[in-house]
Amino acid sequence: MVDEDSQQELKQRLINAFKDPTVLKLTNKRIPRQLRHFEVTTVINFEFNEASDQHIMSLETLISRDYWQE
């Protein structure tokens, strides 16, 4: 099993990687109407399953209600 210290270290390493100024930043450019298929909100969660001794990533995404009203 992964101990609490290992989980904290992994978490901190991920946080530091995202804060690293040498990593290229994503830009939020407007997508042309012809290329925009869906407007979605996405949530990513990480959990540790002690029974299987594994980390689990879940990705949830839903189409915005505004998309259907356009």
Gaussian input, Z-matrix of N, CA and C with variables (Angstrom, degrees):
# hf/3-21g

backbone

0 1
 N
 C     1     B1
 C     2     B2     1     A1
 N     3     B3     2     A2     1     D1
 C     4     B4     3     A3     2     D2
 C     5     B5     4     A4     3     D3
 N     6     B6     5     A5     4     D4
 C     7     B7     6     A6     5     D5
 C     8     B8     7     A7     6     D6
 N     9     B9     8     A8     7     D7
 C    10    B10     9     A9     8     D8
 C    11    B11    10    A10     9     D9
 N    12    B12    11    A11    10    D10
 C    13    B13    12    A12    11    D11
 C    14    B14    13    A13    12    D12
 N    15    B15    14    A14    13    D13
 C    16    B16    15    A15    14    D14
 C    17    B17    16    A16    15    D15
 N    18    B18    17    A17    16    D16
 C    19    B19    18    A18    17    D17
 C    20    B20    19    A19    18    D18
 N    21    B21    20    A20    19    D19
 C    22    B22    21    A21    20    D20
 C    23    B23    22    A22    21    D21
 N    24    B24    23    A23    22    D22
 C    25    B25    24    A24    23    D23
 C    26    B26    25    A25    24    D24
 N    27    B27    26    A26    25    D25
 C    28    B28    27    A27    26    D26
 C    29    B29    28    A28    27    D27
 N    30    B30    29    A29    28    D28
 C    31    B31    30    A30    29    D29
 C    32    B32    31    A31    30    D30
 N    33    B33    32    A32    31    D31
 C    34    B34    33    A33    32    D32
 C    35    B35    34    A34    33    D33
 N    36    B36    35    A35    34    D34
 C    37    B37    36    A36    35    D35
 C    38    B38    37    A37    36    D36
 N    39    B39    38    A38    37    D37
 C    40    B40    39    A39    38    D38
 C    41    B41    40    A40    39    D39
 N    42    B42    41    A41    40    D40
 C    43    B43    42    A42    41    D41
 C    44    B44    43    A43    42    D42
 N    45    B45    44    A44    43    D43
 C    46    B46    45    A45    44    D44
 C    47    B47    46    A46    45    D45
 N    48    B48    47    A47    46    D46
 C    49    B49    48    A48    47    D47
 C    50    B50    49    A49    48    D48
 N    51    B51    50    A50    49    D49
 C    52    B52    51    A51    50    D50
 C    53    B53    52    A52    51    D51
 N    54    B54    53    A53    52    D52
 C    55    B55    54    A54    53    D53
 C    56    B56    55    A55    54    D54
 N    57    B57    56    A56    55    D55
 C    58    B58    57    A57    56    D56
 C    59    B59    58    A58    57    D57
 N    60    B60    59    A59    58    D58
 C    61    B61    60    A60    59    D59
 C    62    B62    61    A61    60    D60
 N    63    B63    62    A62    61    D61
 C    64    B64    63    A63    62    D62
 C    65    B65    64    A64    63    D63
 N    66    B66    65    A65    64    D64
 C    67    B67    66    A66    65    D65
 C    68    B68    67    A67    66    D66
 N    69    B69    68    A68    67    D67
 C    70    B70    69    A69    68    D68
 C    71    B71    70    A70    69    D69
 N    72    B72    71    A71    70    D70
 C    73    B73    72    A72    71    D71
 C    74    B74    73    A73    72    D72
 N    75    B75    74    A74    73    D73
 C    76    B76    75    A75    74    D74
 C    77    B77    76    A76    75    D75
 N    78    B78    77    A77    76    D76
 C    79    B79    78    A78    77    D77
 C    80    B80    79    A79    78    D78
 N    81    B81    80    A80    79    D79
 C    82    B82    81    A81    80    D80
 C    83    B83    82    A82    81    D81
 N    84    B84    83    A83    82    D82
 C    85    B85    84    A84    83    D83
 C    86    B86    85    A85    84    D84
 N    87    B87    86    A86    85    D85
 C    88    B88    87    A87    86    D86
 C    89    B89    88    A88    87    D87
 N    90    B90    89    A89    88    D88
 C    91    B91    90    A90    89    D89
 C    92    B92    91    A91    90    D90
 N    93    B93    92    A92    91    D91
 C    94    B94    93    A93    92    D92
 C    95    B95    94    A94    93    D93
 N    96    B96    95    A95    94    D94
 C    97    B97    96    A96    95    D95
 C    98    B98    97    A97    96    D96
 N    99    B99    98    A98    97    D97
 C   100   B100    99    A99    98    D98
 C   101   B101   100   A100    99    D99
 N   102   B102   101   A101   100   D100
 C   103   B103   102   A102   101   D101
 C   104   B104   103   A103   102   D102
 N   105   B105   104   A104   103   D103
 C   106   B106   105   A105   104   D104
 C   107   B107   106   A106   105   D105
 N   108   B108   107   A107   106   D106
 C   109   B109   108   A108   107   D107
 C   110   B110   109   A109   108   D108
 N   111   B111   110   A110   109   D109
 C   112   B112   111   A111   110   D110
 C   113   B113   112   A112   111   D111
 N   114   B114   113   A113   112   D112
 C   115   B115   114   A114   113   D113
 C   116   B116   115   A115   114   D114
 N   117   B117   116   A116   115   D115
 C   118   B118   117   A117   116   D116
 C   119   B119   118   A118   117   D117
 N   120   B120   119   A119   118   D118
 C   121   B121   120   A120   119   D119
 C   122   B122   121   A121   120   D120
 N   123   B123   122   A122   121   D121
 C   124   B124   123   A123   122   D122
 C   125   B125   124   A124   123   D123
 N   126   B126   125   A125   124   D124
 C   127   B127   126   A126   125   D125
 C   128   B128   127   A127   126   D126
 N   129   B129   128   A128   127   D127
 C   130   B130   129   A129   128   D128
 C   131   B131   130   A130   129   D129
 N   132   B132   131   A131   130   D130
 C   133   B133   132   A132   131   D131
 C   134   B134   133   A133   132   D132
 N   135   B135   134   A134   133   D133
 C   136   B136   135   A135   134   D134
 C   137   B137   136   A136   135   D135
 N   138   B138   137   A137   136   D136
 C   139   B139   138   A138   137   D137
 C   140   B140   139   A139   138   D138
 N   141   B141   140   A140   139   D139
 C   142   B142   141   A141   140   D140
 C   143   B143   142   A142   141   D141
 N   144   B144   143   A143   142   D142
 C   145   B145   144   A144   143   D143
 C   146   B146   145   A145   144   D144
 N   147   B147   146   A146   145   D145
 C   148   B148   147   A147   146   D146
 C   149   B149   148   A148   147   D147
 N   150   B150   149   A149   148   D148
 C   151   B151   150   A150   149   D149
 C   152   B152   151   A151   150   D150
 N   153   B153   152   A152   151   D151
 C   154   B154   153   A153   152   D152
 C   155   B155   154   A154   153   D153
 N   156   B156   155   A155   154   D154
 C   157   B157   156   A156   155   D155
 C   158   B158   157   A157   156   D156
 N   159   B159   158   A158   157   D157
 C   160   B160   159   A159   158   D158
 C   161   B161   160   A160   159   D159
 N   162   B162   161   A161   160   D160
 C   163   B163   162   A162   161   D161
 C   164   B164   163   A163   162   D162
 N   165   B165   164   A164   163   D163
 C   166   B166   165   A165   164   D164
 C   167   B167   166   A166   165   D165
 N   168   B168   167   A167   166   D166
 C   169   B169   168   A168   167   D167
 C   170   B170   169   A169   168   D168
 N   171   B171   170   A170   169   D169
 C   172   B172   171   A171   170   D170
 C   173   B173   172   A172   171   D171
 N   174   B174   173   A173   172   D172
 C   175   B175   174   A174   173   D173
 C   176   B176   175   A175   174   D174
 N   177   B177   176   A176   175   D175
 C   178   B178   177   A177   176   D176
 C   179   B179   178   A178   177   D177
 N   180   B180   179   A179   178   D178
 C   181   B181   180   A180   179   D179
 C   182   B182   181   A181   180   D180
 N   183   B183   182   A182   181   D181
 C   184   B184   183   A183   182   D182
 C   185   B185   184   A184   183   D183
 N   186   B186   185   A185   184   D184
 C   187   B187   186   A186   185   D185
 C   188   B188   187   A187   186   D186
 N   189   B189   188   A188   187   D187
 C   190   B190   189   A189   188   D188
 C   191   B191   190   A190   189   D189
 N   192   B192   191   A191   190   D190
 C   193   B193   192   A192   191   D191
 C   194   B194   193   A193   192   D192
 N   195   B195   194   A194   193   D193
 C   196   B196   195   A195   194   D194
 C   197   B197   196   A196   195   D195
 N   198   B198   197   A197   196   D196
 C   199   B199   198   A198   197   D197
 C   200   B200   199   A199   198   D198
 N   201   B201   200   A200   199   D199
 C   202   B202   201   A201   200   D200
 C   203   B203   202   A202   201   D201
 N   204   B204   203   A203   202   D202
 C   205   B205   204   A204   203   D203
 C   206   B206   205   A205   204   D204
 N   207   B207   206   A206   205   D205
 C   208   B208   207   A207   206   D206
 C   209   B209   208   A208   207   D207

   B1=1.4494
   B2=1.5279
   B3=1.3150
   B4=1.4594
   B5=1.5173
   B6=1.3205
   B7=1.4646
   B8=1.5272
   B9=1.3077
   B10=1.4639
   B11=1.5314
   B12=1.3294
   B13=1.4692
   B14=1.5253
   B15=1.3199
   B16=1.4678
   B17=1.5206
   B18=1.3263
   B19=1.4609
   B20=1.5237
   B21=1.3323
   B22=1.4562
   B23=1.5304
   B24=1.3280
   B25=1.4629
   B26=1.5284
   B27=1.3262
   B28=1.4620
   B29=1.5246
   B30=1.3191
   B31=1.4635
   B32=1.5219
   B33=1.3268
   B34=1.4585
   B35=1.5256
   B36=1.3156
   B37=1.4606
   B38=1.5275
   B39=1.3314
   B40=1.4635
   B41=1.5301
   B42=1.3277
   B43=1.4687
   B44=1.5258
   B45=1.3225
   B46=1.4592
   B47=1.5257
   B48=1.3352
   B49=1.4597
   B50=1.5245
   B51=1.3299
   B52=1.4609
   B53=1.5247
   B54=1.3329
   B55=1.4604
   B56=1.5284
   B57=1.3143
   B58=1.4639
   B59=1.5369
   B60=1.3428
   B61=1.4693
   B62=1.5272
   B63=1.3330
   B64=1.4611
   B65=1.5213
   B66=1.3192
   B67=1.4612
   B68=1.5256
   B69=1.3136
   B70=1.4565
   B71=1.5184
   B72=1.3135
   B73=1.4585
   B74=1.5312
   B75=1.3237
   B76=1.4579
   B77=1.5181
   B78=1.3083
   B79=1.4583
   B80=1.5172
   B81=1.2891
   B82=1.4545
   B83=1.5303
   B84=1.3230
   B85=1.4561
   B86=1.5247
   B87=1.2992
   B88=1.4566
   B89=1.5300
   B90=1.3181
   B91=1.4562
   B92=1.5338
   B93=1.3268
   B94=1.4638
   B95=1.5317
   B96=1.3155
   B97=1.4671
   B98=1.5303
   B99=1.3335
   B100=1.4626
   B101=1.5289
   B102=1.3142
   B103=1.4648
   B104=1.5189
   B105=1.3133
   B106=1.4619
   B107=1.5301
   B108=1.3070
   B109=1.4557
   B110=1.5237
   B111=1.3070
   B112=1.4540
   B113=1.5187
   B114=1.3034
   B115=1.4561
   B116=1.5221
   B117=1.3044
   B118=1.4587
   B119=1.5219
   B120=1.3063
   B121=1.4519
   B122=1.5240
   B123=1.3192
   B124=1.4630
   B125=1.5206
   B126=1.3420
   B127=1.4558
   B128=1.5219
   B129=1.3333
   B130=1.4644
   B131=1.5221
   B132=1.3372
   B133=1.4676
   B134=1.5218
   B135=1.3297
   B136=1.4601
   B137=1.5239
   B138=1.3229
   B139=1.4652
   B140=1.5264
   B141=1.3246
   B142=1.4611
   B143=1.5149
   B144=1.3355
   B145=1.4556
   B146=1.5272
   B147=1.3270
   B148=1.4725
   B149=1.5253
   B150=1.3325
   B151=1.4606
   B152=1.5226
   B153=1.3426
   B154=1.4686
   B155=1.5312
   B156=1.3550
   B157=1.4571
   B158=1.5344
   B159=1.3433
   B160=1.4569
   B161=1.5225
   B162=1.3308
   B163=1.4547
   B164=1.5286
   B165=1.3092
   B166=1.4581
   B167=1.5250
   B168=1.3266
   B169=1.4557
   B170=1.5255
   B171=1.3398
   B172=1.4595
   B173=1.5190
   B174=1.3106
   B175=1.4513
   B176=1.5212
   B177=1.3293
   B178=1.4587
   B179=1.5173
   B180=1.3076
   B181=1.4536
   B182=1.5224
   B183=1.3063
   B184=1.4540
   B185=1.5107
   B186=1.3124
   B187=1.4586
   B188=1.5201
   B189=1.3097
   B190=1.4503
   B191=1.5251
   B192=1.3289
   B193=1.4639
   B194=1.5249
   B195=1.3367
   B196=1.4608
   B197=1.5230
   B198=1.3317
   B199=1.4590
   B200=1.5264
   B201=1.3158
   B202=1.4692
   B203=1.5220
   B204=1.3330
   B205=1.4622
   B206=1.5262
   B207=1.3219
   B208=1.4687
   B209=1.5117
   A1=109.94
   A2=114.89
   A3=120.76
   A4=108.71
   A5=115.64
   A6=118.38
   A7=111.01
   A8=115.44
   A9=122.57
   A10=111.13
   A11=117.43
   A12=120.57
   A13=111.22
   A14=117.17
   A15=120.75
   A16=111.01
   A17=116.79
   A18=120.24
   A19=110.31
   A20=117.26
   A21=121.10
   A22=111.05
   A23=115.81
   A24=119.69
   A25=110.36
   A26=117.26
   A27=121.74
   A28=110.43
   A29=115.91
   A30=120.74
   A31=110.80
   A32=117.16
   A33=121.42
   A34=111.33
   A35=117.83
   A36=120.84
   A37=110.96
   A38=117.31
   A39=120.46
   A40=110.80
   A41=116.45
   A42=120.49
   A43=109.97
   A44=117.44
   A45=121.46
   A46=111.59
   A47=117.28
   A48=120.75
   A49=110.89
   A50=117.24
   A51=120.00
   A52=112.11
   A53=117.44
   A54=121.27
   A55=112.63
   A56=117.79
   A57=122.38
   A58=110.43
   A59=117.75
   A60=120.56
   A61=113.44
   A62=118.49
   A63=120.27
   A64=112.13
   A65=116.78
   A66=120.57
   A67=108.49
   A68=116.53
   A69=119.88
   A70=110.49
   A71=115.50
   A72=120.56
   A73=109.65
   A74=115.42
   A75=119.94
   A76=108.34
   A77=115.50
   A78=119.41
   A79=108.77
   A80=115.27
   A81=120.59
   A82=108.01
   A83=116.25
   A84=120.88
   A85=110.08
   A86=115.16
   A87=120.70
   A88=109.52
   A89=115.73
   A90=121.98
   A91=108.41
   A92=118.62
   A93=120.01
   A94=111.64
   A95=115.80
   A96=121.81
   A97=111.99
   A98=116.75
   A99=120.71
   A100=112.40
   A101=116.34
   A102=120.00
   A103=113.52
   A104=116.50
   A105=120.19
   A106=108.34
   A107=116.70
   A108=121.07
   A109=111.96
   A110=116.50
   A111=120.91
   A112=110.42
   A113=116.04
   A114=120.95
   A115=106.19
   A116=116.34
   A117=119.71
   A118=111.48
   A119=115.59
   A120=122.90
   A121=106.16
   A122=116.19
   A123=120.29
   A124=109.91
   A125=115.98
   A126=122.36
   A127=107.45
   A128=116.50
   A129=121.75
   A130=107.97
   A131=116.61
   A132=122.28
   A133=109.88
   A134=115.62
   A135=121.85
   A136=108.43
   A137=116.26
   A138=121.53
   A139=108.65
   A140=115.12
   A141=119.84
   A142=108.79
   A143=117.04
   A144=123.23
   A145=107.52
   A146=115.76
   A147=119.76
   A148=111.86
   A149=117.79
   A150=120.50
   A151=111.43
   A152=117.00
   A153=120.07
   A154=112.15
   A155=116.72
   A156=121.93
   A157=111.15
   A158=115.66
   A159=121.41
   A160=110.69
   A161=114.70
   A162=120.44
   A163=107.32
   A164=116.01
   A165=120.96
   A166=108.68
   A167=115.74
   A168=120.71
   A169=107.85
   A170=116.24
   A171=119.62
   A172=108.52
   A173=115.91
   A174=122.30
   A175=107.51
   A176=116.03
   A177=121.13
   A178=108.34
   A179=116.20
   A180=119.66
   A181=109.54
   A182=115.27
   A183=121.56
   A184=109.39
   A185=116.23
   A186=120.47
   A187=108.13
   A188=116.11
   A189=122.24
   A190=111.24
   A191=116.64
   A192=120.60
   A193=111.30
   A194=115.80
   A195=120.31
   A196=111.33
   A197=116.95
   A198=121.07
   A199=111.00
   A200=115.97
   A201=120.04
   A202=112.18
   A203=117.75
   A204=120.80
   A205=112.51
   A206=118.37
   A207=121.14
   A208=110.57
   D1=152.88
   D2=178.85
   D3=-87.58
   D4=126.89
   D5=-178.33
   D6=-80.43
   D7=169.35
   D8=-176.93
   D9=-60.38
   D10=-38.27
   D11=179.71
   D12=-62.94
   D13=-41.24
   D14=179.21
   D15=-65.53
   D16=-39.80
   D17=178.42
   D18=-64.73
   D19=-42.10
   D20=179.43
   D21=-65.78
   D22=-39.35
   D23=178.68
   D24=-63.29
   D25=-44.67
   D26=178.41
   D27=-60.57
   D28=-45.60
   D29=179.07
   D30=-59.48
   D31=-46.78
   D32=-178.66
   D33=-65.49
   D34=-38.57
   D35=179.00
   D36=-65.13
   D37=-38.21
   D38=177.05
   D39=-66.36
   D40=-44.04
   D41=178.55
   D42=-60.05
   D43=-45.99
   D44=-179.69
   D45=-63.43
   D46=-37.82
   D47=179.35
   D48=-63.53
   D49=-39.40
   D50=-179.90
   D51=-73.44
   D52=-24.55
   D53=179.80
   D54=-88.47
   D55=-8.90
   D56=-175.63
   D57=-62.47
   D58=119.57
   D59=-177.51
   D60=-69.73
   D61=-16.30
   D62=-179.99
   D63=-79.31
   D64=-14.70
   D65=178.56
   D66=-79.78
   D67=135.58
   D68=179.34
   D69=-61.83
   D70=136.15
   D71=179.34
   D72=-86.92
   D73=143.58
   D74=175.82
   D75=-76.38
   D76=141.65
   D77=176.66
   D78=-104.84
   D79=152.01
   D80=-177.86
   D81=-107.56
   D82=80.27
   D83=-178.24
   D84=-92.69
   D85=150.07
   D86=177.65
   D87=-69.44
   D88=131.39
   D89=179.81
   D90=-92.02
   D91=131.96
   D92=178.24
   D93=-58.32
   D94=148.83
   D95=-177.17
   D96=-53.78
   D97=-37.38
   D98=-177.76
   D99=-67.92
   D100=-23.42
   D101=-178.38
   D102=-99.78
   D103=-12.80
   D104=-176.76
   D105=-86.40
   D106=113.00
   D107=-178.04
   D108=-94.86
   D109=-49.80
   D110=-176.43
   D111=-138.77
   D112=145.54
   D113=170.30
   D114=-102.25
   D115=114.57
   D116=-174.48
   D117=-128.65
   D118=147.50
   D119=170.14
   D120=-103.63
   D121=130.62
   D122=-175.76
   D123=-123.48
   D124=137.20
   D125=177.10
   D126=-126.18
   D127=131.25
   D128=177.98
   D129=-116.33
   D130=128.17
   D131=179.86
   D132=-122.75
   D133=143.56
   D134=173.92
   D135=-116.86
   D136=132.87
   D137=178.13
   D138=-135.84
   D139=155.92
   D140=174.79
   D141=-109.01
   D142=123.90
   D143=179.26
   D144=-97.31
   D145=106.87
   D146=-177.21
   D147=-67.41
   D148=-32.52
   D149=-178.20
   D150=-62.91
   D151=-39.49
   D152=-178.99
   D153=-102.42
   D154=-2.74
   D155=179.63
   D156=57.06
   D157=44.06
   D158=-178.23
   D159=-135.77
   D160=152.41
   D161=170.95
   D162=-88.94
   D163=140.32
   D164=-178.05
   D165=-121.99
   D166=129.21
   D167=174.62
   D168=-106.21
   D169=129.49
   D170=175.60
   D171=-118.04
   D172=140.12
   D173=-179.46
   D174=-121.84
   D175=122.46
   D176=-179.67
   D177=-119.07
   D178=131.89
   D179=178.63
   D180=-143.89
   D181=139.63
   D182=-179.72
   D183=-133.13
   D184=144.64
   D185=175.94
   D186=-77.58
   D187=133.49
   D188=-179.94
   D189=-62.99
   D190=143.53
   D191=176.16
   D192=-61.62
   D193=-30.34
   D194=179.28
   D195=-61.23
   D196=-31.29
   D197=-179.54
   D198=-59.23
   D199=-41.75
   D200=-176.66
   D201=-77.44
   D202=-16.20
   D203=-177.81
   D204=-95.51
   D205=0.24
   D206=-179.72
   D207=-74.48

